[in-house]
């Protein structure tokens, strides 16, 4: 059975309190159901590309969809990608299909 879902990518900054000028950026991926409830806890990736590869491989997100949203992501904006997923695909993305 397929469900409508939304992948949400956000750019998060992690600052080391001992070195406030050294900032690390992470891509945070969440998958939400139609009501906006998350399928488990968000996943952290080292960068947009790593999350994009997973979305393309497992959820069929196209290069064009990712390319269109990359500039917004780089500006620190939250980007959303509408998806139609099976429970297996949600699991393959690293989320719990029963959590939402």
C-alpha positions as CSV (number, residue, x, y, z in Angstrom):
1,X,0.0,0.0,0.0
2,X,1.3,3.4,-0.9
3,X,1.0,6.6,1.1
4,X,1.5,10.2,0.3
5,X,4.4,11.6,2.3
6,X,6.8,14.5,2.3
7,X,10.6,14.5,2.6
8,X,11.9,17.6,4.4
9,X,15.5,18.6,4.3
10,X,17.0,21.2,6.6
11,X,20.5,22.6,6.9
12,X,21.6,22.6,10.6
13,X,24.6,24.3,12.0
14,X,26.6,22.7,14.8
15,X,28.9,25.0,16.7
16,X,31.6,23.6,19.0
17,X,31.4,25.7,22.2
18,X,35.2,25.6,22.6
19,X,35.7,26.8,19.0
20,X,32.8,29.1,18.1
21,X,34.4,30.0,14.8
22,X,34.5,26.4,13.6
23,X,31.0,25.5,12.4
24,X,29.9,22.2,11.0
25,X,26.9,21.8,8.8
26,X,24.6,18.8,8.6
27,X,21.6,17.8,6.4
28,X,18.7,16.7,8.5
29,X,16.1,14.5,6.7
30,X,12.6,13.9,8.0
31,X,9.7,12.1,6.4
32,X,6.2,13.2,7.2
33,X,2.9,11.6,6.6
34,X,-0.1,13.5,5.1
35,X,-1.0,15.0,8.5
36,X,2.5,16.3,9.0
37,X,3.5,13.7,11.6
38,X,7.1,12.3,11.4
39,X,7.9,8.7,10.7
40,X,10.3,8.5,13.7
41,X,13.2,10.7,14.5
42,X,15.0,12.7,11.8
43,X,18.2,11.4,10.3
44,X,21.4,13.4,10.1
45,X,23.7,13.4,7.1
46,X,27.1,15.0,6.5
47,X,25.8,17.0,3.6
48,X,22.9,17.5,1.1
49,X,24.5,15.2,-1.4
50,X,24.5,12.2,1.0
51,X,20.8,12.7,1.8
52,X,20.0,13.3,-1.9
53,X,21.7,10.0,-2.9
54,X,19.5,8.1,-0.4
55,X,16.3,9.9,-1.7
56,X,17.1,9.2,-5.3
57,X,18.1,5.5,-4.7
58,X,15.2,4.6,-2.4
59,X,12.4,7.0,-3.1
60,X,12.9,7.7,-6.8
61,X,13.5,11.4,-6.3
62,X,14.8,12.8,-9.6
63,X,18.0,14.8,-10.1
64,X,15.9,17.7,-11.3
65,X,13.8,17.7,-8.1
66,X,16.9,17.8,-6.0
67,X,18.7,20.4,-8.2
68,X,15.7,22.7,-8.0
69,X,15.8,22.6,-4.2
70,X,19.5,22.8,-3.6
71,X,19.9,26.6,-3.7
72,X,17.1,27.0,-1.2
73,X,18.7,24.4,1.1
74,X,22.1,26.2,0.8
75,X,20.4,29.5,1.9
76,X,19.2,27.6,5.1
77,X,15.6,27.2,4.0
78,X,13.7,24.1,4.7
79,X,12.9,22.2,1.5
80,X,10.1,19.8,0.9
81,X,9.7,17.0,-1.7
82,X,6.3,15.4,-2.1
83,X,6.6,11.6,-2.4
84,X,4.4,8.5,-2.7
85,X,6.0,5.8,-0.6
86,X,5.4,2.2,0.4
87,X,6.0,1.0,3.9
88,X,9.1,-0.9,2.7
89,X,10.5,2.3,1.1
90,X,9.9,4.2,4.4
91,X,11.9,1.5,6.1
92,X,14.7,1.7,3.5
93,X,15.0,5.4,4.1
94,X,15.7,4.6,7.7
95,X,12.3,5.5,9.2
96,X,9.5,3.6,11.0
97,X,6.3,3.4,8.9
98,X,4.3,2.7,12.0
99,X,5.6,5.8,13.9
100,X,3.4,8.3,12.2
